[in-house]
């Protein structure tokens, strides 16, 4: 993505947790000694950084839901990356974002002996057991967009630093409201890891003295379903007549909120902000429904995730802190704390730059 003067540079701090290759299920059925030996072996394993990427790798992308436009762009970027290094990628998944909907897909992909499963987790607890079972079958697990537990995957590819996303969304809203007024958050599902992380950071940011004249009155959940998000927006505005702003850190929610406000008497009276894709939000920027929103290049998130999975499957990396791998045209990345790899800073989109992007 072309940098924009208003883009917020997020700190890309990397560090890592030790890779657990052989682990117990969530119920802890193996002995602690066996688990400890496996973890020690994984920690001491040496990555073959000079090893080439294997040909014919099978990568399966399992998004939060397959009818989410943002996830479609992410997964398409990953599938294209797989083709680039001689692998084969595919997207499978549920049509809803319920906590347990991804479990059967993980089990099926494990039986299919995929080399790697790339997952945007709807609920870190619900998927933990199946992911651990897959890891015991030597399936590499890479989470992206929304993480699972650290012991349930090898790597997490984060779209940007969580601290800066959460605080940045609040700062953007506060600046537009002159640091005064009631606001609400329109989130995705109640169990989404990334959403809950950002919300906690938003609440912490709002507790600072600079925001003493702002109040978070409600956190609503649209479940990443367009119709429900639309209805939740309508409900927020009717329930809280003094509401001044809505932050939606989910592309489905922000697009639905903008669609409702655009055709309502609230247009020009309510400030919207959050995360969205340029193609979804372009018309709402141009008709004045909102001034700005943020996002990273969704295609690059999938692209980086695919290369991370390939590096794991090829033995170039194990998931240890400080290990490096090359992600094609994106260049070199370093694995950071808790097995996290950060894509980089997002861009703020507004009327001045939105036509420069097509995704």
C-alpha positions in Angstrom: 0.0 0.0 0.0 1.3 3.5 -0.7 2.1 5.3 2.5 -0.1 8.3 3.4 0.9 11.3 5.5 -1.8 10.5 8.0 -0.9 6.8 8.2 -0.2 5.8 11.8 3.1 4.0 12.1 2.6 1.1 14.4 5.4 -0.3 16.4 6.4 -3.6 14.9 7.9 -5.2 18.0 8.6 -8.8 17.6 9.5 -11.4 20.1 8.4 -15.0 20.6 7.3 -17.9 22.6 8.7 -21.4 22.3 7.2 -23.6 19.8 5.2 -26.6 21.2 5.3 -29.4 18.6 3.9 -32.2 20.7 1.3 -31.2 23.2 -1.6 -32.5 25.1 -5.2 -31.8 24.2 -7.0 -29.1 26.2 -7.9 -31.7 28.8 -4.2 -32.5 29.4 -4.2 -36.2 28.7 -0.4 -36.7 28.4 1.9 -36.7 31.4 3.6 -33.5 32.4 7.0 -35.1 31.9 6.2 -36.1 28.3 4.9 -32.6 27.6 8.0 -31.0 29.1 10.3 -33.2 27.0 8.4 -32.3 23.9 8.5 -28.6 24.7 12.3 -28.7 25.5 12.9 -30.5 22.2 11.0 -27.8 20.3 12.7 -25.0 22.1 16.1 -26.4 21.3 15.3 -27.3 17.7 17.5 -25.5 15.1 15.7 -24.0 12.1 17.2 -24.8 8.7 17.2 -21.2 7.5 19.0 -22.2 4.3 16.4 -24.8 3.4 14.4 -24.0 0.3 10.6 -23.8 0.5 9.2 -27.2 -0.3 7.2 -27.6 -3.5 3.6 -28.8 -3.5 2.8 -27.7 0.0 -0.9 -27.8 0.8 -2.2 -24.8 2.7 -5.8 -24.4 3.9 -7.2 -21.0 4.9 -10.0 -21.2 7.5 -11.4 -17.6 8.0 -13.9 -16.5 10.5 -16.6 -16.9 7.9 -16.4 -17.4 4.1 -18.9 -14.7 3.2 -16.9 -11.9 4.9 -15.5 -9.6 2.1 -12.5 -8.7 4.2 -11.6 -12.3 4.8 -12.1 -13.1 1.2 -9.4 -10.6 0.2 -7.0 -11.9 2.9 -7.4 -15.5 1.9 -7.1 -14.7 -1.8 -3.8 -13.0 -1.1 -2.6 -16.2 0.7 -3.7 -18.5 -2.1 -1.9 -16.4 -4.7 1.3 -16.5 -2.5 1.0 -20.3 -2.4 0.9 -20.5 -6.2 3.9 -18.2 -6.2 6.1 -20.6 -4.3 4.7 -23.8 -5.9 2.2 -24.7 -3.3 -1.6 -25.1 -3.4 -3.9 -23.0 -1.2 -7.6 -23.2 -0.7 -10.2 -21.5 1.5 -12.8 -23.4 3.4 -15.0 -22.5 6.3 -18.4 -21.8 7.9 -20.9 -19.2 6.7 -21.4 -18.0 10.2 -18.9 -16.7 12.8 -20.1 -18.8 15.8 -17.6 -20.0 18.3 -17.8 -23.7 17.5 -18.3 -23.4 13.7 -14.7 -23.8 12.8 -14.1 -27.0 14.8 -15.4 -29.5 12.2 -13.3 -27.9 9.5 -10.1 -28.2 11.5 -10.8 -31.9 12.1 -11.4 -32.5 8.4 -8.3 -30.6 7.3 -6.2 -32.6 9.7 -7.6 -35.8 8.3 -6.7 -34.5 4.8 -3.1 -34.1 6.0 -2.8 -30.5 5.0 0.7 -29.2 5.5 -0.6 -26.1 7.2 -3.9 -24.8 8.5 -4.2 -21.0 8.6 -6.9 -19.9 10.9 -8.6 -16.6 11.9 -10.1 -17.8 15.2 -13.6 -17.0 16.2 -13.0 -18.3 19.7 -9.6 -19.2 21.0 -11.0 -21.7 23.5 -13.3 -23.6 21.1 -10.6 -24.3 18.6 -7.7 -25.1 21.0 -8.3 -28.9 21.3 -8.7 -29.6 17.6 -5.6 -27.4 16.8 -3.5 -29.3 19.3 -4.6 -32.6 17.7 -3.6 -31.2 14.3 -0.2 -30.2 15.7 0.4 -33.7 17.0 -0.1 -34.9 13.4 2.6 -32.5 12.3 0.2 -30.0 10.7 1.6 -26.5 11.1 -0.8 -24.0 12.6 -0.6 -20.3 11.7 -3.3 -18.0 13.1 -3.9 -14.7 11.3 -6.1 -11.7 12.0 -7.5 -13.2 15.2 -5.3 -15.4 17.4 -5.9 -18.7 19.3 -4.0 -19.6 22.4 -0.2 -19.5 22.2 0.0 -23.3 22.9 -2.5 -24.0 20.2 -0.5 -22.7 17.2 3.0 -22.2 16.0 2.7 -18.6 14.8 0.3 -15.7 14.9 0.5 -13.2 12.0 -0.9 -10.0 13.3 -2.1 -7.3 10.9 -0.7 -4.5 13.1 0.3 -3.9 16.7 -2.8 -4.3 18.9 -1.9 -1.4 21.2 -1.7 1.1 18.4 -4.8 -0.2 16.7 -6.9 0.2 19.9 -5.5 3.5 21.0 -5.4 4.8 17.4 -9.1 4.2 16.9 -10.0 6.1 20.0 -7.7 9.0 19.2 -9.1 9.3 15.7 -12.7 9.4 17.1 -11.7 11.9 19.9 -10.1 14.3 17.4 -13.3 14.3 15.3 -15.5 14.9 18.4 -13.2 17.5 19.9 -12.8 15.1 22.9 -16.4 15.4 24.0 -19.5 13.2 23.8 -20.8 9.7 24.4 -19.6 6.9 22.1 -20.3 3.2 21.5 -18.4 0.3 20.0 -19.9 -2.0 17.4 -17.9 -5.2 17.6 -18.0 -8.6 15.8 -18.5 -11.6 18.1 -18.2 -11.6 21.8 -15.4 -14.2 21.7 -13.3 -12.8 18.9 -9.7 -12.5 20.2 -8.6 -9.5 18.2 -11.8 -7.6 18.8 -11.7 -8.1 22.6 -8.0 -7.2 22.7 -8.6 -3.9 20.9 -11.7 -3.1 23.0 -9.7 -3.6 26.3 -7.1 -1.2 24.9 -9.7 1.3 23.8 -11.2 1.3 27.3 -7.8 1.8 28.8 -7.1 4.7 26.5 -10.5 6.3 27.3 -9.6 6.2 31.0 -6.9 8.8 30.5 -7.5 12.4 31.6 -7.6 13.6 28.0 -10.9 11.8 27.5 -12.7 12.9 30.7 -15.5 14.4 28.7 -16.1 11.2 26.6 -17.9 8.2 27.8 -18.2 4.7 26.4 -21.9 3.9 26.9 -22.3 0.6 25.2 -20.4 -2.3 23.5 -22.7 -3.9 20.9 -22.1 -7.1 18.9 -23.1 -7.6 15.3 -21.5 -11.0 15.1 -19.8 -10.0 11.8 -23.3 -10.4 10.2 -24.3 -7.5 8.0 -28.0 -7.5 8.9 -27.4 -7.8 12.6 -24.7 -5.1 12.6 -27.2 -2.8 10.7 -29.8 -3.5 13.3 -27.4 -3.0 16.2 -26.5 0.4 14.8 -30.1 1.4 14.6 -30.7 0.2 18.2 -27.7 2.2 19.5 -28.9 5.4 17.9 -32.4 5.0 19.3 -31.4 3.9 22.7 -28.8 6.6 23.2 -30.2 9.8 21.7 -27.1 11.8 22.9 -24.7 9.4 21.2 -22.0 11.2 19.2 -19.8 8.5 17.8 -19.6 4.8 16.9 -16.3 2.9 16.6 -16.5 -0.4 14.7 -13.3 -2.3 14.6 -14.6 -4.8 12.1 -15.1 -4.3 8.4 -18.6 -5.9 8.4 -19.8 -3.7 11.2 -18.4 -0.4 9.9 -19.9 -1.0 6.4 -23.3 -1.9 7.9 -23.2 1.1 10.3 -22.4 3.4 7.4 -25.2 2.0 5.3 -27.7 2.7 8.0 -26.5 6.2 8.9 -26.2 7.1 5.2 -30.0 6.7 4.7 -31.1 8.0 8.0 -31.6 11.4 9.7 -28.4 10.7 11.7 -26.2 11.4 8.7 -24.0 14.4 9.6 -24.9 14.1 13.3 -23.1 10.9 14.2 -19.4 10.3 13.7 -18.3 6.9 12.5 -14.9 5.3 12.6 -13.2 2.0 12.7 -11.7 -0.6 10.3 -13.0 -1.1 6.7 -11.9 -1.9 3.2 -11.7 0.9 0.6 -14.1 -0.8 -1.8 -16.7 -1.2 0.9 -16.4 2.3 2.3 -15.6 4.4 -0.8 -19.2 5.5 -1.4 -19.7 6.5 2.2 -16.5 8.6 2.2 -17.7 10.3 -0.9 -21.2 11.0 0.3 -20.0 12.4 3.6 -21.3 9.6 5.9 -17.9 9.4 7.5 -14.6 11.2 7.1 -12.0 8.5 7.6 -11.3 4.9 8.6 -8.3 2.7 8.9 -7.0 -0.7 7.6 -3.9 -2.5 6.5 -3.5 -4.1 3.1 -5.7 -7.2 3.6 -4.2 -9.1 0.7 -0.7 -8.7 2.2 -1.9 -10.2 5.4 -2.8 -13.4 3.6 0.3 -13.3 1.6 2.6 -13.0 4.6 0.6 -15.7 6.4 1.1 -18.1 3.5 4.9 -17.6 3.5 5.1 -18.0 7.3 3.2 -21.3 7.0 5.5 -22.4 4.1 8.6 -21.5 6.1 7.4 -23.6 9.0 6.4 -26.5 6.8 9.8 -26.4 5.1 11.8 -26.3 8.3 13.2 -22.8 7.7 11.8 -21.7 11.1 10.3 -23.4 14.2 8.6 -20.4 15.7 11.3 -19.3 18.1 12.0 -15.7 19.0 14.4 -13.9 16.6 14.1 -16.4 13.8 13.8 -14.7 10.4 12.2 -15.8 7.1 11.6 -14.1 3.7 8.0 -13.5 2.6 8.4 -13.1 -1.1 8.0 -9.6 -2.3 7.3 -8.3 1.2 10.9 -9.1 2.3 12.3 -10.4 5.5 10.3 -10.7 8.8 11.4 -11.6 12.3 9.4 -13.7 14.7 8.7 -11.8 17.9 7.2 -12.3 21.3 4.7 -15.1 21.8 5.3 -16.3 18.3 3.9 -13.1 16.7 4.8 -11.7 13.3 3.5 -8.2 12.6 2.6 -7.2 9.0 3.2 -3.5 9.6 1.4 -0.1 9.9 -2.1 0.4 8.6 -3.2 3.4 6.5 -5.8 6.0 7.3 -8.2 6.3 4.3 -10.1 9.5 3.5 -11.3 11.4 0.5 -7.8 12.4 -0.5 -6.4 8.9 -1.0 -9.2 6.3 -1.1 -9.3 6.1 -4.9 -5.7 5.0 -4.9 -6.7 1.6 -3.5 -8.7 -1.3 -4.9 -9.4 -4.1 -2.4 
